[in-house]
Amino acid sequence: MKIALDPYMLRALPLDEMVRTVAELGYSHIELSPRDDFMPFFLHPRADDERVAALKQALRTHGVQLSSVLPLYKWSSPDETERQTAVRYWKRMIEITADLECPLMNSEFNGRPERAAESEAAFWRSLEELLPLFEREGIALNLEAHPDDFCEENTPAVDLVRAINKPWVNYLYCAPHTFHLSGAEPTADIAAMMRYAGDKLQHVHIADSFNHKGSSGLRYILNPPGTPARIHQHLDVGQGEVDWDTFFGTLRELNFDGVATACVFAWEERARESSAFMLNRIHKELTA
């Protein structure tokens, strides 16, 4: 198993300083997430050969490896021009990931929940173009259901991953999305969701979140009424309401041996303290 840090809270640091900080915190792996000077959200990658080489050198210097690269593009957009643009961005990022000698990419389904069928059709069109590139470069792909994507819940997301029918395309369970993954239910059966993924569960994102639904469905009051906002947090473990005994216990039961990424985003003013705490907790739960 690889324990990685998503260094989003360190994104303002230059690449070498970011990698050095991750190493000083005790992590041996980084899940490279969007940052403006390398791989911005929803835009063409900014990294040229020189910047890719600089990141590779920083990783060697500080003894850290990339567990995965996490780009976010609108590859399931029902707008065909937007979808084609996203595929171009994906192609470049696959090329960069191969240059970085990283064996894994992970991402979200994207698309629009109110146009789910059209978005899924766009997703399959994108896969037809991109799967051969992943296969050629020997890069695996893990996919997660994300709030406000065309596929937001655990069971249909796992089924969709299985439908891709590639042994190197697998499922990512994102703990801070737990209360969205469970759909309309006021509580979330984490163990059942993870067991449903079974051998396809190859990646977890670890951060805490509050149950936005609660028993009444009115845990949070949003204006205007009926807004489709998807509330969730990415907090330190223990600061929210995810059932961590069940989460970690089920991973142990399943003999999880994939990538476990600490992905807290809420505390940039204490990014180092938060990241160190998360590493200690994950080690204690999954490697002790």
MARKETOR-932990 format. One record per residue (C-alpha): x, y, z; residue in three letters; chain; residue number from 1. Coordinates in Angstrom, 3 decimals, always signed. Layout:
+----------+----------+----------+------+------+-----+
:        x :        y :        z : code : unit : pos :
+----------+----------+----------+------+------+-----+
:        X :        Y :        Z :  ala :    A : NUM :
...
+----------+----------+----------+------+------+-----+
//
This chain:
+----------+----------+----------+------+------+-----+
:        x :        y :        z : code : unit : pos :
+----------+----------+----------+------+------+-----+
:   +0.000 :   +0.000 :   +0.000 :  met :    A :   1 :
:   +1.128 :   +3.547 :   -0.773 :  lys :    A :   2 :
:   +0.277 :   +6.404 :   +1.573 :  ile :    A :   3 :
:   +0.323 :   +9.672 :   -0.369 :  ala :    A :   4 :
:   -0.303 :  +13.337 :   +0.274 :  leu :    A :   5 :
:   -2.384 :  +15.514 :   -2.001 :  asp :    A :   6 :
:   -0.279 :  +18.686 :   -1.693 :  pro :    A :   7 :
:   -3.049 :  +21.082 :   -2.715 :  tyr :    A :   8 :
:   -2.596 :  +23.108 :   +0.489 :  met :    A :   9 :
:   +1.094 :  +23.495 :   -0.470 :  leu :    A :  10 :
:   +0.405 :  +24.555 :   -4.062 :  arg :    A :  11 :
:   +1.768 :  +28.098 :   -3.555 :  ala :    A :  12 :
:   +5.243 :  +26.672 :   -2.883 :  leu :    A :  13 :
:   +7.674 :  +26.268 :   -5.784 :  pro :    A :  14 :
:   +7.831 :  +22.674 :   -7.009 :  leu :    A :  15 :
:  +11.123 :  +21.806 :   -5.316 :  asp :    A :  16 :
:  +10.034 :  +23.341 :   -2.006 :  glu :    A :  17 :
:   +6.691 :  +21.549 :   -2.177 :  met :    A :  18 :
:   +8.384 :  +18.178 :   -2.680 :  val :    A :  19 :
:  +10.911 :  +18.915 :   +0.068 :  arg :    A :  20 :
:   +8.125 :  +19.821 :   +2.488 :  thr :    A :  21 :
:   +6.236 :  +16.607 :   +1.706 :  val :    A :  22 :
:   +9.420 :  +14.625 :   +2.399 :  ala :    A :  23 :
:  +10.042 :  +16.496 :   +5.663 :  glu :    A :  24 :
:   +6.509 :  +15.611 :   +6.768 :  leu :    A :  25 :
:   +7.393 :  +11.934 :   +6.369 :  gly :    A :  26 :
:   +5.492 :  +11.036 :   +3.208 :  tyr :    A :  27 :
:   +7.162 :   +8.897 :   +0.571 :  ser :    A :  28 :
:   +4.487 :   +9.511 :   -2.088 :  his :    A :  29 :
:   +2.696 :  +12.487 :   -3.632 :  ile :    A :  30 :
:   -0.606 :  +12.493 :   -5.458 :  glu :    A :  31 :
:   -0.027 :  +15.392 :   -7.816 :  leu :    A :  32 :
:   -3.211 :  +17.492 :   -7.925 :  ser :    A :  33 :
:   -3.983 :  +20.669 :   -9.889 :  pro :    A :  34 :
:   -1.703 :  +23.645 :   -9.456 :  arg :    A :  35 :
:   -1.587 :  +26.683 :  -11.711 :  asp :    A :  36 :
:   +2.050 :  +26.345 :  -12.814 :  asp :    A :  37 :
:   +1.785 :  +22.699 :  -13.831 :  phe :    A :  38 :
:   -1.736 :  +21.316 :  -14.280 :  met :    A :  39 :
:   -4.513 :  +23.892 :  -13.717 :  pro :    A :  40 :
:   -8.131 :  +23.000 :  -13.125 :  phe :    A :  41 :
:   -9.948 :  +22.467 :  -16.464 :  phe :    A :  42 :
:   -7.219 :  +24.127 :  -18.561 :  leu :    A :  43 :
:   -4.395 :  +22.880 :  -20.766 :  his :    A :  44 :
:   -1.355 :  +21.683 :  -18.772 :  pro :    A :  45 :
:   +1.276 :  +24.383 :  -18.279 :  arg :    A :  46 :
:   +4.233 :  +22.052 :  -17.736 :  ala :    A :  47 :
:   +6.805 :  +22.032 :  -20.506 :  asp :    A :  48 :
:   +9.747 :  +19.629 :  -20.768 :  asp :    A :  49 :
:  +11.885 :  +21.844 :  -18.526 :  glu :    A :  50 :
:   +9.265 :  +21.956 :  -15.754 :  arg :    A :  51 :
:   +8.653 :  +18.217 :  -15.987 :  val :    A :  52 :
:  +12.399 :  +17.628 :  -15.665 :  ala :    A :  53 :
:  +12.525 :  +19.974 :  -12.656 :  ala :    A :  54 :
:   +9.793 :  +18.007 :  -10.892 :  leu :    A :  55 :
:  +11.539 :  +14.705 :  -11.635 :  lys :    A :  56 :
:  +14.781 :  +16.112 :  -10.222 :  gln :    A :  57 :
:  +13.004 :  +17.357 :   -7.084 :  ala :    A :  58 :
:  +11.464 :  +13.937 :   -6.532 :  leu :    A :  59 :
:  +14.877 :  +12.265 :   -6.870 :  arg :    A :  60 :
:  +16.600 :  +14.809 :   -4.642 :  thr :    A :  61 :
:  +14.111 :  +14.473 :   -1.799 :  his :    A :  62 :
:  +13.434 :  +10.751 :   -2.097 :  gly :    A :  63 :
:   +9.729 :  +11.028 :   -2.917 :  val :    A :  64 :
:   +7.736 :   +9.233 :   -5.620 :  gln :    A :  65 :
:   +4.521 :  +10.041 :   -7.427 :  leu :    A :  66 :
:   +1.780 :   +7.617 :   -6.487 :  ser :    A :  67 :
:   -0.625 :   +9.197 :   -8.954 :  ser :    A :  68 :
:   -1.482 :  +12.251 :  -11.023 :  val :    A :  69 :
:   -4.950 :  +13.796 :  -10.625 :  leu :    A :  70 :
:   -6.097 :  +15.993 :  -13.544 :  pro :    A :  71 :
:   -9.602 :  +17.439 :  -13.753 :  leu :    A :  72 :
:  -11.076 :  +18.079 :  -17.194 :  tyr :    A :  73 :
:  -14.589 :  +18.326 :  -18.633 :  lys :    A :  74 :
:  -14.299 :  +15.079 :  -20.582 :  trp :    A :  75 :
:  -17.957 :  +14.186 :  -19.952 :  ser :    A :  76 :
:  -19.381 :  +17.528 :  -20.968 :  ser :    A :  77 :
:  -22.573 :  +17.269 :  -23.061 :  pro :    A :  78 :
:  -21.182 :  +20.225 :  -25.018 :  asp :    A :  79 :
:  -19.157 :  +18.501 :  -27.748 :  glu :    A :  80 :
:  -16.677 :  +21.354 :  -28.231 :  thr :    A :  81 :
:  -15.961 :  +21.399 :  -24.508 :  glu :    A :  82 :
:  -15.570 :  +17.609 :  -24.484 :  arg :    A :  83 :
:  -13.122 :  +17.615 :  -27.406 :  gln :    A :  84 :
:  -11.102 :  +20.346 :  -25.711 :  thr :    A :  85 :
:  -10.911 :  +18.264 :  -22.535 :  ala :    A :  86 :
:   -9.709 :  +15.235 :  -24.508 :  val :    A :  87 :
:   -6.872 :  +17.325 :  -25.956 :  arg :    A :  88 :
:   -5.895 :  +18.364 :  -22.420 :  tyr :    A :  89 :
:   -6.063 :  +14.729 :  -21.268 :  trp :    A :  90 :
:   -3.780 :  +13.617 :  -24.111 :  lys :    A :  91 :
:   -1.115 :  +16.109 :  -23.094 :  arg :    A :  92 :
:   -1.423 :  +15.187 :  -19.418 :  met :    A :  93 :
:   -1.090 :  +11.485 :  -20.196 :  ile :    A :  94 :
:   +2.093 :  +12.333 :  -22.089 :  glu :    A :  95 :
:   +3.416 :  +14.311 :  -19.115 :  ile :    A :  96 :
:   +2.517 :  +11.532 :  -16.678 :  thr :    A :  97 :
:   +4.426 :   +9.041 :  -18.826 :  ala :    A :  98 :
:   +7.429 :  +11.410 :  -18.850 :  asp :    A :  99 :
:   +7.191 :  +11.557 :  -15.045 :  leu :    A : 100 :
:   +7.314 :   +7.748 :  -14.995 :  glu :    A : 101 :
:   +4.143 :   +7.672 :  -12.898 :  cys :    A : 102 :
:   +2.047 :   +4.493 :  -13.327 :  pro :    A : 103 :
:   -1.345 :   +5.857 :  -12.267 :  leu :    A : 104 :
:   -3.780 :   +8.675 :  -12.964 :  met :    A : 105 :
:   -7.058 :   +9.306 :  -11.174 :  asn :    A : 106 :
:   -9.914 :  +11.648 :  -11.868 :  ser :    A : 107 :
:  -13.641 :  +12.333 :  -11.580 :  glu :    A : 108 :
:  -16.487 :  +11.425 :  -13.924 :  phe :    A : 109 :
:  -17.371 :  +15.106 :  -14.471 :  asn :    A : 110 :
:  -20.440 :  +15.946 :  -16.605 :  gly :    A : 111 :
:  -23.748 :  +17.313 :  -15.350 :  arg :    A : 112 :
:  -26.184 :  +15.466 :  -13.048 :  pro :    A : 113 :
:  -29.195 :  +17.171 :  -14.653 :  glu :    A : 114 :
:  -28.004 :  +15.885 :  -18.059 :  arg :    A : 115 :
:  -26.748 :  +12.503 :  -16.870 :  ala :    A : 116 :
:  -27.530 :  +10.442 :  -19.982 :  ala :    A : 117 :
:  -25.925 :  +12.960 :  -22.338 :  glu :    A : 118 :
:  -22.923 :  +13.254 :  -20.032 :  ser :    A : 119 :
:  -22.443 :   +9.503 :  -19.866 :  glu :    A : 120 :
:  -22.555 :   +9.312 :  -23.654 :  ala :    A : 121 :
:  -19.860 :  +11.998 :  -23.790 :  ala :    A : 122 :
:  -17.815 :  +10.076 :  -21.211 :  phe :    A : 123 :
:  -17.840 :   +6.952 :  -23.395 :  trp :    A : 124 :
:  -16.827 :   +8.975 :  -26.467 :  arg :    A : 125 :
:  -13.870 :  +10.342 :  -24.541 :  ser :    A : 126 :
:  -12.869 :   +6.898 :  -23.325 :  leu :    A : 127 :
:  -12.865 :   +5.569 :  -26.885 :  glu :    A : 128 :
:  -10.135 :   +8.094 :  -27.663 :  glu :    A : 129 :
:   -8.204 :   +7.916 :  -24.417 :  leu :    A : 130 :
:   -8.177 :   +4.277 :  -23.301 :  leu :    A : 131 :
:   -5.750 :   +3.258 :  -26.088 :  pro :    A : 132 :
:   -3.355 :   +5.989 :  -24.909 :  leu :    A : 133 :
:   -3.477 :   +4.819 :  -21.288 :  phe :    A : 134 :
:   -2.869 :   +1.272 :  -22.462 :  glu :    A : 135 :
:   +0.004 :   +2.254 :  -24.753 :  arg :    A : 136 :
:   +1.758 :   +4.183 :  -21.969 :  glu :    A : 137 :
:   +1.089 :   +1.526 :  -19.303 :  gly :    A : 138 :
:   -0.777 :   +3.993 :  -17.083 :  ile :    A : 139 :
:   -3.657 :   +2.772 :  -14.912 :  ala :    A : 140 :
:   -6.750 :   +4.864 :  -14.186 :  leu :    A : 141 :
:   -8.821 :   +5.161 :  -10.994 :  asn :    A : 142 :
:  -12.176 :   +6.953 :  -11.103 :  leu :    A : 143 :
:  -14.280 :   +8.477 :   -8.336 :  glu :    A : 144 :
:  -17.885 :   +9.546 :   -8.049 :  ala :    A : 145 :
:  -17.887 :  +13.246 :   -7.195 :  his :    A : 146 :
:  -20.705 :  +15.472 :   -5.955 :  pro :    A : 147 :
:  -22.205 :  +17.367 :   -8.914 :  asp :    A : 148 :
:  -20.882 :  +14.914 :  -11.529 :  asp :    A : 149 :
:  -23.211 :  +12.937 :  -13.761 :  phe :    A : 150 :
:  -22.486 :   +9.923 :  -11.532 :  cys :    A : 151 :
:  -22.522 :  +10.864 :   -7.850 :  glu :    A : 152 :
:  -23.341 :   +7.657 :   -5.967 :  glu :    A : 153 :
:  -21.258 :   +4.625 :   -5.034 :  asn :    A : 154 :
:  -23.182 :   +1.738 :   -6.595 :  thr :    A : 155 :
:  -23.719 :   +3.225 :  -10.078 :  pro :    A : 156 :
:  -20.132 :   +4.495 :  -10.055 :  ala :    A : 157 :
:  -18.730 :   +1.051 :   -9.308 :  val :    A : 158 :
:  -20.984 :   -0.449 :  -11.980 :  asp :    A : 159 :
:  -19.771 :   +2.130 :  -14.496 :  leu :    A : 160 :
:  -16.131 :   +1.374 :  -13.691 :  val :    A : 161 :
:  -16.810 :   -2.347 :  -14.139 :  arg :    A : 162 :
:  -18.526 :   -1.632 :  -17.469 :  ala :    A : 163 :
:  -15.269 :   -0.158 :  -18.809 :  ile :    A : 164 :
:  -14.057 :   -3.747 :  -18.525 :  asn :    A : 165 :
:  -10.355 :   -3.055 :  -18.181 :  lys :    A : 166 :
:   -8.377 :   -4.614 :  -15.308 :  pro :    A : 167 :
:   -6.338 :   -1.429 :  -14.993 :  trp :    A : 168 :
:   -9.372 :   +0.864 :  -14.608 :  val :    A : 169 :
:  -10.525 :   +0.813 :  -10.990 :  asn :    A : 170 :
:  -12.569 :   +2.641 :   -8.355 :  tyr :    A : 171 :
:  -11.626 :   +5.379 :   -5.921 :  leu :    A : 172 :
:  -13.691 :   +5.734 :   -2.728 :  tyr :    A : 173 :
:  -13.526 :   +9.310 :   -1.467 :  cys :    A : 174 :
:  -14.333 :   +9.372 :   +2.252 :  ala :    A : 175 :
:  -15.315 :  +13.068 :   +2.436 :  pro :    A : 176 :
:  -17.964 :  +12.344 :   -0.217 :  his :    A : 177 :
:  -19.442 :   +9.531 :   +1.872 :  thr :    A : 178 :
:  -22.761 :  +11.255 :   +2.557 :  phe :    A : 179 :
:  -23.256 :  +11.953 :   -1.154 :  his :    A : 180 :
:  -22.157 :   +8.479 :   -2.210 :  leu :    A : 181 :
:  -25.014 :   +7.022 :   -0.178 :  ser :    A : 182 :
:  -27.665 :   +8.898 :   -2.155 :  gly :    A : 183 :
:  -30.849 :   +9.950 :   -0.401 :  ala :    A : 184 :
:  -30.283 :   +7.800 :   +2.682 :  glu :    A : 185 :
:  -29.839 :   +9.910 :   +5.852 :  pro :    A : 186 :
:  -26.960 :   +7.684 :   +6.956 :  thr :    A : 187 :
:  -24.182 :   +5.990 :   +5.012 :  ala :    A : 188 :
:  -23.243 :   +2.295 :   +5.123 :  asp :    A : 189 :
:  -19.548 :   +2.644 :   +4.405 :  ile :    A : 190 :
:  -18.815 :   -1.050 :   +4.766 :  ala :    A : 191 :
:  -21.533 :   -2.021 :   +2.274 :  ala :    A : 192 :
:  -20.309 :   +0.547 :   -0.261 :  met :    A : 193 :
:  -16.692 :   -0.588 :   -0.015 :  met :    A : 194 :
:  -17.641 :   -4.259 :   -0.162 :  arg :    A : 195 :
:  -19.710 :   -3.567 :   -3.254 :  tyr :    A : 196 :
:  -16.596 :   -2.168 :   -4.935 :  ala :    A : 197 :
:  -14.690 :   -5.276 :   -3.866 :  gly :    A : 198 :
:  -11.575 :   -5.907 :   -5.918 :  asp :    A : 199 :
:  -12.178 :   -2.716 :   -7.897 :  lys :    A : 200 :
:  -11.454 :   -0.628 :   -4.784 :  leu :    A : 201 :
:   -7.863 :   +0.364 :   -5.461 :  gln :    A : 202 :
:   -7.726 :   +3.935 :   -4.158 :  his :    A : 203 :
:   -9.106 :   +5.900 :   -1.212 :  val :    A : 204 :
:   -9.119 :   +9.604 :   -0.440 :  his :    A : 205 :
:   -9.014 :  +10.259 :   +3.276 :  ile :    A : 206 :
:  -10.506 :  +13.345 :   +4.911 :  ala :    A : 207 :
:  -13.479 :  +13.935 :   +7.187 :  asp :    A : 208 :
:  -16.831 :  +15.536 :   +6.463 :  ser :    A : 209 :
:  -20.134 :  +16.321 :   +8.149 :  phe :    A : 210 :
:  -23.374 :  +14.582 :   +7.263 :  asn :    A : 211 :
:  -25.153 :  +17.371 :   +5.372 :  his :    A : 212 :
:  -28.451 :  +15.457 :   +5.500 :  lys :    A : 213 :
:  -28.822 :  +14.351 :   +9.106 :  gly :    A : 214 :
:  -32.009 :  +12.676 :  +10.245 :  ser :    A : 215 :
:  -34.235 :  +15.598 :   +9.230 :  ser :    A : 216 :
:  -32.731 :  +16.396 :   +5.860 :  gly :    A : 217 :
:  -32.357 :  +19.990 :   +7.073 :  leu :    A : 218 :
:  -28.936 :  +19.769 :   +8.704 :  arg :    A : 219 :
:  -27.900 :  +22.782 :   +6.661 :  tyr :    A : 220 :
:  -30.226 :  +25.558 :   +5.509 :  ile :    A : 221 :
:  -29.334 :  +26.774 :   +2.019 :  leu :    A : 222 :
:  -30.597 :  +29.777 :   +0.134 :  asn :    A : 223 :
:  -32.318 :  +29.964 :   -2.192 :  pro :    A : 224 :
:  -34.439 :  +26.917 :   -1.255 :  pro :    A : 225 :
:  -33.848 :  +24.065 :   -3.661 :  gly :    A : 226 :
:  -30.323 :  +25.102 :   -4.611 :  thr :    A : 227 :
:  -28.425 :  +22.100 :   -6.034 :  pro :    A : 228 :
:  -25.220 :  +22.921 :   -4.109 :  ala :    A : 229 :
:  -23.362 :  +19.792 :   -2.963 :  arg :    A : 230 :
:  -22.100 :  +20.489 :   +0.545 :  ile :    A : 231 :
:  -19.074 :  +18.616 :   +1.837 :  his :    A : 232 :
:  -15.827 :  +19.281 :   +3.646 :  gln :    A : 233 :
:  -12.272 :  +17.906 :   +3.546 :  his :    A : 234 :
:  -11.299 :  +17.989 :   +7.244 :  leu :    A : 235 :
:   -8.789 :  +16.200 :   +9.435 :  asp :    A : 236 :
:   -9.928 :  +12.735 :  +10.474 :  val :    A : 237 :
:  -12.030 :  +13.093 :  +13.615 :  gly :    A : 238 :
:  -13.304 :  +16.600 :  +12.901 :  gln :    A : 239 :
:  -16.438 :  +15.446 :  +11.067 :  gly :    A : 240 :
:  -18.876 :  +12.562 :  +11.133 :  glu :    A : 241 :
:  -17.434 :   +9.865 :   +8.867 :  val :    A : 242 :
:  -17.423 :   +6.520 :  +10.711 :  asp :    A : 243 :
:  -13.683 :   +5.973 :  +10.777 :  trp :    A : 244 :
:  -13.764 :   +2.723 :  +12.733 :  asp :    A : 245 :
:  -15.875 :   +1.227 :   +9.946 :  thr :    A : 246 :
:  -13.884 :   +2.900 :   +7.177 :  phe :    A : 247 :
:  -10.488 :   +1.663 :   +8.295 :  phe :    A : 248 :
:  -11.863 :   -1.648 :   +9.573 :  gly :    A : 249 :
:  -13.392 :   -2.438 :   +6.193 :  thr :    A : 250 :
:  -10.165 :   -1.575 :   +4.394 :  leu :    A : 251 :
:   -8.345 :   -4.015 :   +6.667 :  arg :    A : 252 :
:  -11.036 :   -6.644 :   +6.074 :  glu :    A : 253 :
:  -10.633 :   -6.230 :   +2.302 :  leu :    A : 254 :
:   -6.819 :   -6.391 :   +2.571 :  asn :    A : 255 :
:   -6.634 :   -3.041 :   +0.814 :  phe :    A : 256 :
:   -3.320 :   -2.646 :   -0.989 :  asp :    A : 257 :
:   -3.840 :   +0.365 :   -3.223 :  gly :    A : 258 :
:   -3.209 :   +4.090 :   -2.753 :  val :    A : 259 :
:   -4.409 :   +5.901 :   +0.373 :  ala :    A : 260 :
:   -4.247 :   +9.661 :   -0.138 :  thr :    A : 261 :
:   -4.563 :  +12.245 :   +2.622 :  ala :    A : 262 :
:   -6.581 :  +15.047 :   +1.051 :  cys :    A : 263 :
:   -7.438 :  +17.675 :   +3.643 :  val :    A : 264 :
:   -8.116 :  +21.092 :   +2.110 :  phe :    A : 265 :
:   -9.702 :  +23.065 :   +4.943 :  ala :    A : 266 :
:   -6.696 :  +24.211 :   +6.935 :  trp :    A : 267 :
:   -4.176 :  +25.983 :   +4.719 :  glu :    A : 268 :
:   -2.989 :  +28.033 :   +7.705 :  glu :    A : 269 :
:   -1.934 :  +24.755 :   +9.358 :  arg :    A : 270 :
:   -1.174 :  +22.658 :   +6.295 :  ala :    A : 271 :
:   +1.959 :  +21.084 :   +7.750 :  arg :    A : 272 :
:   +0.369 :  +20.171 :  +11.089 :  glu :    A : 273 :
:   -2.692 :  +18.734 :   +9.382 :  ser :    A : 274 :
:   -0.657 :  +16.700 :   +6.895 :  ser :    A : 275 :
:   +1.591 :  +15.271 :   +9.627 :  ala :    A : 276 :
:   -1.451 :  +14.342 :  +11.725 :  phe :    A : 277 :
:   -3.096 :  +12.583 :   +8.784 :  met :    A : 278 :
:   +0.016 :  +10.538 :   +7.986 :  leu :    A : 279 :
:   +0.301 :   +9.381 :  +11.584 :  asn :    A : 280 :
:   -3.373 :   +8.362 :  +11.718 :  arg :    A : 281 :
:   -3.310 :   +6.493 :   +8.404 :  ile :    A : 282 :
:   -0.131 :   +4.644 :   +9.386 :  his :    A : 283 :
:   -1.652 :   +3.687 :  +12.704 :  lys :    A : 284 :
:   -4.835 :   +2.366 :  +11.098 :  glu :    A : 285 :
:   -3.513 :   +0.638 :   +8.000 :  leu :    A : 286 :
:   +0.086 :   -0.399 :   +8.650 :  thr :    A : 287 :
:   +0.331 :   -1.094 :  +12.385 :  ala :    A : 288 :
+----------+----------+----------+------+------+-----+
//
